[in-house]
Structures are given as structure tokens and as C-alpha cells.
Amino acid sequence: MARYIFVTGGVVSSLGKGLSSASLAYLLKSQGYNVRVRKMDPYLNVDPGTMSPFQHGEVFVTDDGAETDLDLGHYERFTNISSKKSDNITTGKIYSDIIKKERKGLYLGKTVQVIPHVTDRIKDFIKGDINKEDFVICEIGGTVGDIESLPFLEAIRQFSNEVGKKKSLFIHLTLVPFLKSSDEIKTKPTQHSVKELRSLGIQPDIVICRSQKSIPLDQRKKISLFCNVPISNVIETVDVKTIYEAPISFYNEKLDKQVLKYFKLKPKKKVNLQPWKKISNAVLNKKRIINIAIIGKYVNLKDAYKSLDEALIHGGITNNVKINLVRIESDKLNPKKVITLLKNVSGILIPGGFGKRGTEGKISAISYARRKKIPFLGICFGMQMAVIEFARNILKINKAGSTEFDKKCFPIIGLINEWNKDGKLIKGTNKDLGGTMRLGLYEAKLRHNSLIQKIYRSKSIHERHRHRYEVNTIIKDKFEKKGMIFSGMSPDNKLPEIIELKDHPWFIGVQFHPEFKSRPLNPHPLFSSFIKAAKNN
Ligand code: GLN
């Protein structure tokens, strides 16, 4: 039977619960155990799919087409295990399932309540879809003390009671602030946070203390005493220079050792930290710097393009260069500003996006990349804008646009009518926005002798998608005659998946999101190739 590890957070949010869970998962996996990492989000959205990146950072997409919290990206990148739909749940999803069931009369006349119905649904999520896993690590979003988290905390308390302490473990991650003025490390917020948790019936077994500075023995003793945790289970996590050092740092602090000891287990094999040492060194010690412009609406928000930032770093690792991301707000761009703002960049990337704001700025940047022969990668919306740019400036279709934001345009980009998923036809819609896009893994066939085929070294690829609109193929021949090649198509030849330019050293647009599949230990070929082209530019 699987063992369950619950990770809660206290004092403030954004302490790195996701990274801690992902690092622990790596350490356990590396010692021969099967792991699974899951996330429970207390907000009322059914999934983050309709949320703005300003609210929630990036929306991560799984192979099986779930729109999830970005922490699942960390889990995948650290464990190299693909997450599934069944690895992320929100309060909204739980309530929506329960209300549907209630409307069908399936509760047989009972009053539907938080306890037991909501908590039962949470417990079903925790233990659902488990096969050979030795460890299931469940991260609970939010901070202890939030009203919204209460049903989750109650559910994990019940769960632990049901499976027993031998099969469950609670980890609490808190902040241990350092006060510069008095040159002191303060343990009080941690004490209060654990007190709050204990008032809900949860006694943490391990406390991870996030701190700017190493925590002296006296303060550790204090945390141990007040939080009722053995001192060996007070684990510190001091800020690391790169996130790739996190597994090494947790190993040095013996987090995995304490977890295995708790469950009375021994490592099945020796932990391998070599890849992380290599990657951290590679990231920290690069001499040559390459400027890559990333042009979007949310560039100033740290987490809005999380997987993309990571994938670019991975591409830098393969090419032995450090990537300097030049983040440019698309609203601020116009044909004149493009020249000054993009003067010193070696590659231009336009990420996925939605809506009209900033589109003209993106189009001017694409035009510049095309004319100046600067390596260009357009992802999803970025590819759609590249097709519009080509239609306007080369095919001279002045009104070329997307029906997503201009109903009167010449619809070079339009709503996808239907697509094939596992032999079934799915109808496109823009009426209900949640969960209705073309989501998850789809195949693309690559054209023989194209640049993309050389990059992937394959005739067929599978990549993750998240889009509602699509390049219109009615005038495909006109594009091809003028040098824009549709070098990747869906297997039924209906949906363009990849475009590239014949007379350009490296100009590629992809309808999918390659960034979701890039892993530090296995960088994505498209990003490696893009950075290589930028390096040679
Ligand atoms: N808004 C575009 C669409 O729905 C692109 C989506 C994206 O970039 N993920 O097709």
C-alpha cells in the first residue's frame, strides 16, 4: 500500500511548497521508490484554465489535457514523470461534482454537507488512480489559517486517521524570518503556524523552515520544543542560487532520510545528485550570455511563463550559454520601438496568449525578426501572429487577422470547428470557455526535409496543446508559394501544427506548447535548436 505525505504551508504563501514537494519526490525516486505528486487547490475555480496569469501564474497542461496549477510543472521537471488529470483538484471541481450528483438525486435524500461529502470527495482524490506508487506526495495549496483550506486540512486529518500514522506523514513548511535591525532569526511565526495546524488536529511530523540564513542550533531547539517535533525533523531550507540546487540542499538537510526513517524504510539504491550538481554548475558558471527577447502581455509577472523560462534555461544548458531574458511588454511595441528594443537580442520568442491587447506590438516584432533574419520562435498565439504578419506583409492581405479579436477581419486565424480526439469528433466552441479548448497531447506529422524534421529527427511528434483558434488552410498554397511552409500538420491533414520560413535561418511557429515537455535532465530539442541558432546569430 502507498504511503501518503501531506505538505502544508504556513505564515505566508509562495514559500516553495511545490519545489520542496518536487525535490523530495526526486530524492525518493532516485532511491528506488515509485512516487506520485499531487496538488489540491482551495480556490473556487474548477481549474485555473479561465484565470488570468496575473492571478495565478502560468496554466500548466498535462498530456491528458488537464489545465492545472503550475506546481505540476515543477513536479514533472524534477521527477521526469508526466502528471495526469487525476493529480490536481480544486474546491470548485469538488463542489461542481457534488452539486451535479445532488441534482441527480444520488445522495438519496440526505443533507449534503462539507463533512462528510466534501471531505469524502477529497479523500477519494487522494487515493484515486494509484497503482504501484510507494509514495503519494500531496501538496495543499494556500496557507494554514485560510478559510478555504479548512475542508482539505480536515480531509487529510481524517485520511491519516484512517490509514494510520505508519502510512501517513505531515510536513509543514513555514517561514523563519531574519530581522536585520536586531540581527535575529525569529521562530514565533512558525510556532503560531504549527499551533494553528494542531488546533485542526494535525501534528506535523517534519517542519521545513524557509529562511534567508542558516538557523542556529538554539533556534532549531526552540522550534522543536514549541512545535513538538524531534530536532532531527526540523529541516531548514535556505534560499538557493538556482532552483536546481534544491534537491541537493534538501538531501544535505536529510529531508529524504528523515522521511524514510519515519516509514521505517531504507534506500533501495544510492541517491544520484550528479545531474543536479552538473545542471546547477552549468547554470551558475556560464560565461557567454545570449539575449533572448520574450514578448508578451504578462512578461513582468515572474510566474506567468514559468515553463517557458525553464525551457529556455534548459536550451542554454545544452548550448553552454547563459540565457538573459529580455522581457518586453507587447503593448509597448510598435514598428519604431522594435528597432531600439530588439537591437541587442539574438533570438525573439512570442509565447502563447489570448485576446487583442498587444497583438500589433507582437506583429511588429515578428516582422522585424523575419526581415532581419533573427531566430524566431512563435508558440501557439505566437505562431498565429506570425501567420497574420506574413499574410499582411507578404501576401498583401491587409485585413488579415484572427476572429478571436476582430470579427470583421479576413480570418487567417479562426475558431477550430472540430477536431479528432482518439477517433471521436470534438466540436469547437467559444461559448463556454472553461475546459473547452483543444487540450493535451496531439500528434503532428512532420514534412520530409523540413527544418522541424531535422530538429526532432522524427516523422511524427506528440506535443501538448491549449488552443481554440487555428490557422485557416484555405489559402495554404499561397503561403507556401511565397515561402511560408506548413511543415507540420495534424494526421488528418486538417490542422496546421507548424510553420517555418524557407528563406530564413531559423523561423518556426508551433501551434502547441513545447515548453511543457522540456525537462532540465532532458532539454526539449526545439529550445536547444532555437538557442543554438541564437548563439550562432
Ligand atoms: N488564443 C489562441 C487560441 O485560443 C492561442 C492560445 C494560446 O496561445 N495558448 O487559439
Residues whose N, C-alpha, C, O or C-beta is under 5 A from the ligand:
A	BS01	LIG	G352 G353 F354 G355 I379 C380 F381 R466 H467 R468 Y469 E470
